[in-house]
C-alpha cells in the first residue's frame, strides 16, 4: 500500500462528511471515500426528510443556503385530533446539505475520492490498518472509520455491529406541491413539521408532512418492522402503497402532485448497538443504529457521532500514537453519553408508543393538551416519570405486554437488564 493517511473515512453522508470536515480542520491527513460518482452525488443516497433543530444548525455551522424552510411549530397528529407545540426547526435540502459537507471538508484539506466503494478493512494483528475499495484498490491509515450506513461493509467484517433485521425502519417520501397547508378541521401546517400516529397509514410507525415552501412539503411514511406492524399491516400493501393510500384519502393532498425526481427512500435499524469500535476502527452515523428511535431524527445524532469520533482520533494521534481497542473505546463512551443518552429508555418508550391503538393516539393528543409542554419535553428526554404521567389504568395491558416481551427477550437489543 503506497498511499497512507492519518484517517480514512468511508461514506460521505452526514456522519462521514462531518467527520472528514472536523479532522481536516484539525490538520489531519484525511481521505473520504464515496461510492457514488461526483456528478450524480447524492442521487442514490438522498434519503432523509432532513428535519433538524437550531442547536444542530449552530453547532455545526450549517448555512442558510441548504435550508428549504425554517419552521416554527411541531404538530403531533392522530386520526381525529392534533397537538401543537412551539418548536423552531429547519427542513434541509438534503442533497445540497451533503454536497456542502463534502465541499467544506475538501476546502479544509481533506482528499475526497468519488466512485470509490469501500469493500473490506485491511487488518494487521486484528487491528484495522487500511481499507480495500473497488475490489483491488488499497489505502492504509492509522484509523479507519465506517460511515457507510446500514450496509456497514467494514464494520460487519470487523464484528463491530450486528444489525438485526427485526425492528428495521423502512420509509418513503415524496416532495409534493399543491397541498392545502391550512385545511379546515386540521392543524395549520404552514411553517410546521407534522408527525402523524395512525396505524391505518403507517402500521407500527408514523407519517409526516414537513412544510418546505408555499404549498409544497415533504410527505412520507415510515414504519418499524415490529409487533405492532405485524398486527396492523395489510397483507397486500408495501411501503409505497401506504403513502399512496394516504395521498388518495387525505383532503389536504387531494389536489397535490408529486414533484418530478423528488422521491426519497431509505431504511435504518432501531436497536441498541453492542459495540462501536475496535483496534484502529470506529463505526459512526447509521452504520450503527444512530437514528432516534422515537421520532426518527438522524442528522443531529449522525453529526454528533462524527464529532466525538474526531475527538477520539485527536486523542489517539496526539503525542505517542495509540489506536488500540482500549483507546478507540473512548468513542463508545462518548457515544452513549453525548450522542444517544438514555438510548435504552427511548427504545422502551418507542415500543410502548407504537403498541397503542388509534383510539389511544386520539386520547394521547388530549392528554398532551392537558399535561402541557413540560411533560412532553421531559418524556422526550427519556423521563419515565413524565411518560407514566400520560398513562392510565386502560394502558395496563400495553405495559404488561411490553414487560412480557422484555422478559422473553423478544425485542432485539433491548432487555430489562
C-alpha atoms as one frame of an Amber mdcrd trajectory, in Angstrom:
protein
   0.000   0.000   0.000   1.782   3.111  -1.225  -0.896   5.541  -0.038  -1.136
   6.322   3.659  -3.388   8.725   5.575  -3.955   9.534   9.202  -7.646   8.651
   8.763  -9.728   7.041   6.023 -13.479   7.678   6.244 -15.800   5.515   4.119
 -19.099   7.169   3.230 -19.848  10.855   2.573 -23.177  11.194   4.380 -23.896
  13.495   7.335 -21.621  11.466   9.613 -18.789  10.776   7.187 -18.773  14.247
   5.684 -18.795  15.901   9.110 -16.066  13.625  10.459 -13.790  14.373   7.495
 -14.583  18.064   7.907 -13.708  18.063  11.626 -10.489  16.109  11.121  -9.311
  18.198   8.185  -9.916  21.347  10.236  -7.523  19.856  12.817  -4.899  19.379
  10.056  -5.037  15.602   9.879  -4.444  13.887   6.529  -7.918  12.597   5.719
  -9.258  10.571   2.799 -13.036  10.480   2.299 -14.243   7.598   0.101 -17.688
   7.812  -1.525 -19.241   5.039  -3.610 -21.301   7.357  -5.829 -19.902   9.307
  -8.735 -19.287  13.007  -8.206 -21.633  14.146 -10.967 -24.689  12.356  -9.549
 -23.844  12.596  -5.828 -26.027  12.110  -3.834 -28.707  10.771  -6.187 -28.545
   7.251  -4.769 -28.347   8.275  -1.113 -30.690  11.273  -0.983 -32.965   9.585
   1.517 -33.551  11.847   4.505 -36.514  14.012   5.460 -33.780  16.307   6.773
 -35.677  17.957   9.576 -33.427  19.305  12.292 -33.241  21.964  15.000 -31.419
  25.264  15.667 -28.954  23.667  18.089 -27.679  21.444  15.265 -27.586  24.313
  12.779 -25.478  26.472  15.080 -23.255  23.708  16.484 -22.112  22.610  13.036
 -22.349  25.879  11.125 -24.916  24.627   8.620 -25.540  27.518   6.193 -28.910
  29.027   5.284 -28.262  28.114   1.644 -29.134  24.453   2.277 -32.327  25.209
   4.260 -35.625  24.784   2.413 -37.698  26.291   5.211 -37.395  27.393   8.820
 -40.345  26.125  10.836 -41.989  27.466  13.988 -44.011  24.507  15.271 -44.070
  20.747  15.653 -47.534  19.218  15.209 -48.390  15.756  16.547 -51.456  14.320
  14.855 -53.683  11.299  15.487 -56.533  10.069  13.258 -59.024  12.554  14.784
 -57.070  15.129  16.783 -53.779  17.006  16.969 -51.439  18.742  19.389 -49.309
  21.789  18.547 -46.045  22.640  20.231 -43.951  25.766  19.670 -40.595  24.434
  18.497 -38.392  26.067  15.894 -36.740  23.849  13.323 -35.266  23.677   9.856
 -36.086  21.476   6.870 -32.929  20.958   4.829 -32.454  20.288   1.138 -30.688
  17.025   1.895 -28.737  16.683  -1.347 -27.360  20.226  -1.164 -26.570  19.756
   2.508 -24.495  16.624   1.772 -22.724  18.382  -1.088 -21.892  21.293   1.213
 -20.381  18.960   3.817 -18.138  17.341   1.220 -17.044  20.636  -0.309 -16.323
  22.136   3.093 -14.249  19.103   4.076 -12.375  19.414   0.791 -11.782  23.136
   1.317 -10.283  22.325   4.737  -7.792  19.979   3.106  -9.477  16.560   3.033
  -8.937  14.382  -0.048 -12.275  13.243  -1.480 -12.456  10.257  -3.802 -15.746
   9.505  -5.587 -16.589   6.238  -7.398 -14.735   4.557  -4.527 -16.777   1.812
  -2.863 -15.217   0.514   0.342 -15.479  -3.267   0.458 -13.292  -4.537   3.303
 -10.957  -3.458   6.078  -7.284  -4.345   5.901  -6.100  -5.861   9.177  -2.828
  -6.476  10.917  -2.833  -8.458  14.167  -6.594  -7.898  14.406  -6.332  -4.119
  14.126  -7.716  -2.143  11.176  -4.818  -0.587   9.258  -6.468   0.352   5.981
  -9.330  -0.036   3.524  -9.784  -2.045   0.353 -12.082  -0.348  -2.166 -13.318
  -1.006  -5.706 -12.226  -4.597  -5.359  -8.457  -4.296  -5.590  -7.531  -0.746
  -4.548  -5.933  -0.300  -1.124  -5.043   2.571   1.167  -3.537   2.431   4.665
  -4.392   4.594   7.663  -3.793   4.947  11.363  -7.580   4.966  11.914 -10.403
   3.655   9.709 -13.957   4.968  10.081 -17.046   3.305   8.588 -19.795   5.832
   7.804 -21.431   3.842   5.007 -24.811   3.387   6.703 -26.699   0.121   7.249
 -24.639  -1.752   4.635 -21.655  -1.435   7.023 -19.163  -3.430   4.900 -16.190
  -2.592   7.130 -17.926  -2.820  10.498 -19.529  -6.169   9.700 -16.228  -7.751
   8.730 -14.693  -6.493  11.973 -17.643  -7.842  14.034 -18.317  -4.347  15.355
 -22.018  -4.149  14.571 -24.645  -6.864  14.399 -27.710  -5.224  12.884 -30.931
  -7.181  13.329 -33.474  -7.371  10.511 -36.186  -7.226  13.153 -37.149  -3.669
  14.077 -35.747  -2.305  10.819 -37.337   1.024   9.907 -38.433   1.486   6.286
 -39.552   4.812   4.832 -40.504   6.570   1.606 -41.123  10.244   0.942 -42.346
  12.406  -1.939 -41.829  16.110  -2.327 -45.212  17.484  -3.412 -46.854  20.754
  -4.428 -50.491  21.850  -4.372 -51.013  20.851  -0.732 -53.656  22.614   1.357
 -51.422  23.553   4.283 -54.269  25.084   6.325 -57.246  22.851   5.637 -60.454
  23.171   7.699 -60.563  20.706  10.571 -56.809  20.210  10.586 -53.868  21.943
  12.201 -52.244  24.824  10.354 -49.138  23.238   8.823 -47.649  26.405   7.374
 -44.103  26.627   8.737 -44.572  23.386  10.689 -43.226  19.853  10.871 -46.101
  17.409  11.401 -45.834  13.799  12.592 -48.955  11.612  12.476 -49.574   8.465
  14.527 -52.111   6.365  12.637 -51.825   2.612  12.062 -54.103   2.889   9.031
 -51.399   4.899   7.244 -48.210   3.672   8.915 -48.737   0.498  10.988 -46.100
   0.439  13.692 -44.711   3.834  12.703 -45.687   7.346  11.679 -46.282   9.572
   8.668 -45.341  13.222   8.149 -45.801  16.488   6.319 -42.855  18.921   6.551
 -43.607  22.322   5.035 -40.870  23.461   2.637 -42.264  26.387   0.576 -45.661
  27.962  -0.236 -47.928  24.960  -0.996 -45.026  22.483  -1.086 -43.956  19.929
   1.513 -42.175  16.657   2.101 -44.810  13.943   2.586 -43.850  10.462   3.727
 -44.475   7.349   5.778 -42.193   5.142   7.858 -42.817   2.022   9.870 -40.724
  -0.255  12.028 -40.971  -3.984  11.446 -42.223  -4.540  14.977 -45.049  -6.405
  16.665 -47.452  -3.527  16.054 -46.655  -3.523  12.342 -47.326  -7.251  12.126
 -50.654  -6.742  13.894 -51.925  -3.831  11.792 -50.248  -4.273   8.394 -52.244
  -5.071   5.251 -51.075  -8.214   3.502 -51.086  -6.672   0.023 -49.502  -3.309
   0.979 -45.876  -2.309   0.610 -44.436   0.983   1.901 -45.303   2.863  -1.326
 -48.886   1.614  -1.156 -49.371   3.155   2.288 -48.118   6.526   1.085 -50.348
   6.437  -1.989 -53.313   5.396   0.167 -52.755   8.453   2.358 -52.441  10.760
  -0.649 -55.687   9.395  -2.070 -57.555   9.681   1.239 -56.397  12.943   2.886
 -58.265  16.086   1.717 -55.128  18.171   2.238 -53.460  16.139  -0.502 -56.450
  15.929  -2.871 -55.025  18.427  -5.370 -51.364  17.727  -4.661 -48.926  16.420
  -7.233 -45.515  14.881  -6.911 -42.523  17.000  -7.885 -40.649  15.125 -10.577
 -37.440  13.472  -9.444 -38.090  14.221  -5.757 -38.686  10.795  -4.272 -36.597
   9.575  -1.339 -36.488   6.197   0.339 -34.320   4.554   2.918 -34.040   2.227
   5.875 -32.415   2.164   9.279 -32.105  -0.076  12.288 -33.834   0.594  15.595
 -31.803  -1.188  18.264 -29.052  -0.646  20.789 -25.544  -1.199  19.431 -23.396
  -3.812  21.143 -20.106  -2.084  20.402 -18.961   0.726  18.156 -15.203   0.295
  17.786 -12.204  -1.970  17.819  -8.471  -1.515  17.323  -7.867   1.234  14.745
 -11.550   1.446  13.870 -14.828   3.240  14.662 -18.337   2.996  13.187 -20.343
   6.221  13.041 -23.717   7.524  11.889 -26.217   4.970  10.616 -23.523   2.297
  10.330 -24.653   1.698  13.896 -28.241   2.471  14.948 -27.912   6.226  15.471
 -31.400   7.303  14.336 -33.529   8.491  17.229 -35.975   5.611  17.780 -38.846
   7.766  18.986 -39.157  10.442  16.276 -36.696   9.362  13.625 -34.343  12.367
  13.863 -30.975  11.423  12.453 -28.972  14.381  11.169 -28.030  15.827  14.550
 -27.136  12.452  16.019 -25.072  11.448  12.983 -23.093  14.688  13.124 -22.551
  14.390  16.866 -21.274  10.842  16.416 -18.853  12.205  13.810 -17.654  14.900
  16.177 -16.929  12.543  19.080 -15.193  10.149  16.674 -12.976  13.028  15.518
 -12.224  13.880  19.142 -11.230  10.254  19.760  -8.896  10.340  16.750  -7.371
  13.532  18.116  -6.610  11.807  21.425  -5.279   8.677  19.709  -2.889  10.517
  17.364  -1.675  13.278  19.684   1.745  12.529  21.156   2.553   8.820  21.007
   0.115   7.171  18.597  -2.263   4.769  20.320  -5.028   3.221  18.217  -5.612
   0.231  20.472  -9.103  -1.112  21.065  -8.978   0.414  24.540  -8.249   3.888
  23.147 -10.904   3.568  20.442 -13.458   2.593  23.103 -13.352   6.200  24.310
 -15.643   6.792  21.331 -18.129   4.229  22.659 -18.287   6.055  25.985 -18.769
   9.438  24.294 -21.457   7.995  22.002 -23.518   6.792  24.952 -23.026   9.988
  26.981 -23.151  12.703  24.287 -24.751  11.259  21.139 -27.531   8.988  22.370
 -28.029   9.351  26.125 -30.990   7.415  27.514 -30.983   5.233  24.394 -32.384
   2.218  26.249 -35.190   4.276  27.781 -36.072   5.801  24.414 -36.245   2.376
  22.813 -38.637   1.226  25.526 -40.734   4.360  25.028 -40.778   3.681  21.281
 -42.014   0.142  21.842 -44.754   1.363  24.145 -45.812   4.231  21.850 -46.259
   2.116  18.748 -48.247  -0.536  20.619 -51.028   1.984  21.184 -54.241   1.802
  19.165 -55.585   4.628  17.005 -58.142   5.393  19.729 -55.264   5.611  22.205
 -53.477   8.038  19.884 -56.555  10.279  19.893 -56.557  10.189  23.670 -52.817
  10.907  23.735 -53.438  14.203  21.935 -55.994  15.158  24.584 -53.615  14.076
  27.354 -50.806  16.196  25.902 -53.035  19.261  25.768 -53.962  18.762  29.396
 -50.406  17.996  30.552 -48.682  20.938  28.865 -45.335  21.231  27.132 -43.188
  20.374  30.149 -44.453  16.784  30.334 -43.795  16.119  26.646 -40.375  17.749
  26.843 -39.330  15.616  29.815 -40.756  12.438  28.247 -38.895  13.212  25.035
 -35.648  13.363  27.043 -36.245   9.893  28.431 -38.084  10.587  31.687 -40.091
   7.528  32.712 -41.899   9.640  35.312 -43.146  12.022  32.618 -44.123   9.126
  30.374 -46.114   7.440  33.112 -47.946  10.721  33.748 -49.502  10.135  30.315
 -50.608   6.570  31.121 -53.936   5.490  32.617 -55.372   2.273  34.017 -56.510
   1.369  30.491 -52.868   1.189  29.441 -52.039  -1.669  31.824 -52.331  -4.336
  29.054 -49.877  -2.350  26.882 -47.318  -2.134  29.671 -47.840  -5.790  30.622
 -47.330  -6.913  27.021 -44.138  -4.889  26.770 -42.823  -6.335  30.047 -43.641
  -9.878  28.881 -41.706  -9.402  25.631 -38.770  -7.937  27.525 -38.667 -10.915
  29.873 -38.800 -13.253  26.851 -36.014 -11.288  25.072 -38.421 -10.826  22.169
 -37.194  -7.302  21.393 -33.722  -7.318  19.798 -31.234  -5.062  21.527 -33.473
  -4.221  24.491 -33.817  -6.104  27.750 -34.679  -5.458  31.370 -31.007  -5.784
  32.335
